[in-house]
Amino acid sequence: MNYKLKERKQRRGSFFKVLILMMAMLGFGMSANAQITITGTVSDENSEPMIGITIAVKNAAIGTATDMDGKYTITVPNSNSVLVYSYIGYERQEIPVGSRKVIDVRLKENTKLLDEVVVVGFGTQKKANLTGSVATVDSKMLENRPLSNVSAGLAGLLPGVTITQKSGLPGGDGGTIRVRGVGTLNNANPMVLVDGVEATMDNIDPNDIETLTVLKDAASSSIFGAKAANGVILITTKKGKAGKSQISYLGTFGWQAPTALPDYIRSAEYAEMYNEALKNDGKSPKFTEAEIQKFRDGSDPDNFADTDWQDLLYQGSGFQTNHNINVSGGTDKARYMTSVSYLQQDGVIKLTGKKQYNIRTNLDINPISKLDVGVNLSYTRMDLEEATNSYVGGGADQIFRQVNLISPWIPYRKSNGDYGTISDGNPIAWIDLGQQILKKRAYFLGIGTIKYEFIKDLSLKGVFSYKTFNEDQNEFIKDIQYNPNKYHGPNRMHQRNYSDETVASDIFLNYSKTFDRKHNLIFLGGFHSEYYHYKYTYAYREKFPSNNLTDLNGGSTAGMKNEGYTRELSMLSWFGRMNYDYAGKYLLEANFRYDGSSRFAEANRWGFFPSFSGAWRISEENFMEPVRNSISNLKVRASWGKLGNQAALDDYYPTIPTLSLSNQDYAFGGKIVPGGATVYAKNPNLKWEETRTWNIGLDVGITNDLNITVDYYDKLTSDILMKVPTPDTYALSDFWDNVGEVSNKGIEFSAQYNKQFKNVVFSFGGNIAYNKNKILKLAGQNEIIDGKDIKRVGNALNSIYGYKTDGLYQSQEDIDNWATNNIQGTVVPGDLRYVDVTDDGKLSAADRVIIGCTDPKFVFGFNVGAVYKGFDILVFFQGTAGGKGYMESEAIGELNGDNGKPTSFWRNRWTPENKNTDIPRLSSQGKSGPSMPTVISSYWLQDGTYLRLKNLQLGYTLPAKLTHNMQMSKVRVFYSAQNLLTFTNFVKGWDPESPVGRGSHYPQVMVNSFGINVTF
C-alpha cells in the first residue's frame, strides 16, 4: 500500500472507519461476490510491463501498485467495483470488475496530458489557456545526445529561433541564439532563466533539464520587462517526486571529427600553379621542371618538401565522454533530486579540450500545512585548454589560420631537427612547444524559495538567489628557436581574472478565484531587486629565465603591467499580471513591468513595459459539437506589448562624467604626478531601447493526433542605442545615444503528429519560420559602411556591400570595350569583370551596391521518430535558407609563395585554353590579386543554404523481464550522432555555419557516440 493511502486512512475519523466496516460486513452477507481478489499485468503500448502503476477502487480507499514485473493484486468489495488505472503521462482507464478475476491492461501515452502545462513567467499555465506566442522543447529531444552544451542542441527545434554554431572549440562551441530576427544593433541575446533566476544556459547538463520554453512575443515576455526585448528562454531542472528512490545512470562515449575540411593541393601541383601565376603577372617562373619533380618523388625533403599541414594539425584524439548519475525520490513532505555529471571533450587538435564537472541538488519541503520551501543549488567547474601561437595571440583560431596559409613546400622539420618557417614561424612548432591558454571557470547558483498559502486562493512567494562566476586565465607565451636563423621571443606571461556576483530577489503575491463556475481570475503582483558586481584584474611580465618557470614573479619588472577595475549595476522592478477566462472559451491577459536601472540618469531611469493579449477557443463553442471528434482544438490569439533593453551598453555609467587615470600623469614643479582626465563623452538624456510587438496566432488540433500552430508578428525596435562620434575639437570618445530603429516581420509554422499503428508508435514534427529585417533609422544618416559590412536605411542589418560581377574578361578587346577600371589595377584576360552600376563609363567605389545578407530568410527543422517494441529511432534535420556567406581568400587559398596554399577550387581556372569557366585566372599577388576576395564582390558571395542531419538516434530497450532479474527497472543502449551529414552548395571544404568562410577558426565538428541508460 502506498504512502498516500496510509496517510489518507490515518486522517479518517473513527466513526467513518466503523461505518466502512459495517458496510463491508453487510455487503459480505448480501453478496456471494464480496471480497473478490483481482490479479493482472499492466503494460505499455509496446507490451512492456510497467512498474509503479496506481490501481485504485473507484470511490473507495483501496489501492495498490504494480511490482517490478508490472503485476498487481488487489481485493475489491464486490463485482460492481470499478478499477482505476493511472500513471503520469498516460491515459487514465476505468474498468468494471464484473465476473473477472484476471484483468490485464495496456496503457496508452497521453501526449495531450504531457503537454497540458507550460512554464511561463513566474508560474505555469495550461497550454490551452495561453494567449501569447510560446514554444516548448520536449526534453527527450535533448537527452542522450552527444551535446557539449544546451544551445547547440536547440537548433531547428523551435519555430522563429535561429541558432548558429560557428565553432566546435571545446568551451567555445555554444550557439548564437536569435529570437525572431535581430532587433537591435547591439547585444541581441535572449534572456535566459534557470528555475526562475537569470543564469547562463551552457553551464547546464542537458540531461538535467525538465522543461524548456521560449517566450517569443511581448505579451508572454513583458512580465520580465527590460531584459526581454530579444526573447526569453525559461529552463526548469528536474525535481524529485514522492515515492521510491530512483537512481539512473547515463554514459556516452564518442569521437569528434571536422564536418568539412578544405582540399588543399600538394607541392608539385602548387609549384606548377605558382609558375603559371607568375607568368600571368609578367614574371619569371620560380621552379624548374627538375625541381617540381623533386616535390613529386620526395628525393630532397629538406629543400623540396611536400608537407601535409592538415594531417600534422589534426592529431587530437577528438574523444568525448559524458556521465550523469541522478538520484531522486522522497515523500509527500520532502522530495529531492541530486545530479552529478562529468563531461570530457578532447579537441581534434592537441593541447585543446574541456573537462566539466556539474553537481545539482533540488530539494522541496513541506514542513507544515500550506508552507512550501525549496532549495536549488548548482555548481559547475570547467577546466579549459586551448592551443595558441607565439605571435598575434588569439588562441587556436590563429593556428588554424596559419596552417591554412603556410605552403606545403615548407618542411615541418628538416632532417637535422630544425623547423621550417615562414615569417610567422611554424604553427605545428607551437603545438610541439606546448603553447596553451589555460582557463579555469567556476559557476555557482543558489536559489531559495518559500511559499505560504494564507487561504485557499491567496499565496505569497519569495525567490532569493545568489550567483557567482570566476575565471582564472593563464597564457604563458614561450620563446622558441626554430632554427639557427629564426628565433622568436622573449617569453612572456599574461594573467587575467574575471569575476562577478549577482544577488537578486523576487517577492510576489498570487490570487486566483472562480466565480459562478465560469469566471476564472488570476492576479499576480510582485517586486524584483538585483545587484551586480564585476571585477577584472590583469598582470603581465616577460623575459623569464626559463620556459619552465611560469610564476608571475619570475619575469622581469621592466615593462610589467598591472591593471584592473570594478563595475556595479543595480535594478529595481515592479511587475504584475492578470488572467481572465470565461468558461475556458474567452481568454484575456494583461502584464506590466516597471523597471529602474542605475545605468540611466534620474529623468529616464524608469521604463514602463505593458502588454495585452486575448484568445478565443472556438473549439469550446457549442456550435463546434458536430466536429469536436475531428477538431480537438481551435484557438485564435492576438497580442500587443512593449519591452525594453539596456544590454547594448558596454559602459555601466553612460550618463555621468567619469575620470580616466590611465596615461594622465602631469608634470608639476619638475616632478611627474598622477592625474585624471575626462576622456569619455557622456549623455545624460540616454533612455531605454523599446520594442513594440504585434502578434496574431492560430492553434489547431485534429483528433488529438495532429497539432498545428501558426504565428504572424510585427516587431519594431525604436530608440536603439548607438555610439555617435563627437566633433574632433572635443577630443572625447564616441558617446551613446538613442538614434536607431529596426523592424522585424515574419511568420512561423509548426506541426506535431503522433499516432500509434498497432505495435508501432510514430511521430513527426516540423517547423519553419520566415523573417524580414529592415533598418528604419540610423543616427540621422542613411548608411554606415565598415569594410564589406553596411548598415543602410531600408535594408537588412547584416548586409554585404560590394561590386556586382558579370563573368570574366575573355580578351584584351573585351577589356578595352568595358568601363575604365579604377579598382583592380592592371587587368588582363581571365580577371573578374565588375559591373558599371552608375553607367558612367568607369568603375569606382560609386558602383558598389548591397549584394546580399548573412542572415537567413528561412529557418527550419523536422524530426521523424518511431518505436517498435524495444527498438526506437529518431532522425532530426535542421537548416536555413536565404543567407549568404562571404569567402575570404584563406578559404579558397592564396597563391602567395611560401605564405600561400591554394585549394582544389583553382583546378578549373581560366586559361587561354580553358575559357569555358567562371573561375578567374591565377595571380601571384596573393590576396591583393585583381580578382581575389579583397575586392568585395558578388562573385565570392556563397549561398549559405544548408540541410543538416543534426541528430540520429538508434536505441534498444532491453525486455523488462530481463532487466528486472538484474534489479534494474530499465536499460537502454543506443547510438547517437550529431552533425552527421550536411547538404549544401557552400564552397567545398567549409561548413556553412562558419564565420564568413575564413580559415581562422576552429571547425565545426560531428560526433558519433554510443551510450547506455540504466534506471534502478
Secondary structure, DSSP 8 states (H G I E B T S, - for coil): --HHHHHHHHHS-HHHHHHHHHHHHHHHHH-TT-SEEEEEEEE-TTS-B-SS-EEEETTSS-EEE--TTSEEEEEESSTT-EEEEE-TTB--EEEE-TT-SB--EE--B-HHHHTSEEEETTEEEEGGG--S-EEEE-GGGTTTS--SSSGGG-TTTSTTEEEE-----TTS---EEEESS--SSS----EEEETTEE--GGGS-GGGEEEEEEE-SHHHHGGGGGG-TT-EEEEEE----SEEEEEEEEEEEEEEEES----B--HHHHHHHHHHHHHHTT---S--HHHHHHHHHTS-TTTS----HHHHH--S--EEEEEEEEEEEE-SSEEEEEEEEEEEEE-SSTT-EEEEEEEEEEEEE--STTEEEEEEEEEEEEEEEEE--SSS--THHHHHHHHTTS-TTS-SB-TTS-B--BTTB-HHHHHHTT-EEEEEEEEEEEEEEEEEEEETTEEEEEEEEEEEEEEEEEEEE--EEEETTEEE---EEEEEEEEEEEEEEEEEEEEEEEETTTEEEEEEEEEEEEEEEEEEEEEEEE--S-TT---GGGSEEEEEEEEEEEEEEEEEEEEEEEEEEETTTEEEEEEEEEEEETTS-GGG-EEEEEEEEEEEEGGGSGGGGGGTTTEEEEEEEEEEEEEEE-TT-S-S-TTS---B-TT--EEETTEEE---B--S---TT---EEEEEEEEEEEEEETTTEEEEEEEEEEEEEEEEEEE---GGG----EEEEEEEEEEEEEEEEEEEEEEETTEEEEEEEEEEEEEEEEEEETT-SEEEETTEEEETTS-SSEEEEB-EEEE--SHHHHHTS-EESSSSS--TTSEEE--TT-SSEE-GGG-EEEEESS-SEEEEEEEEEEETTEEEEEEEEEEES-EEE--HHHH----GGG---BGGGGGB-BTTB-S-SB----TTGGGSTTSTTS-BGGGEEE--EEEEEEEEEEEE--HHHHHHTT-SEEEEEEEEEEEEEEE-S-TTS-TTSGGG-SSS---EEEEEEEEEEE-
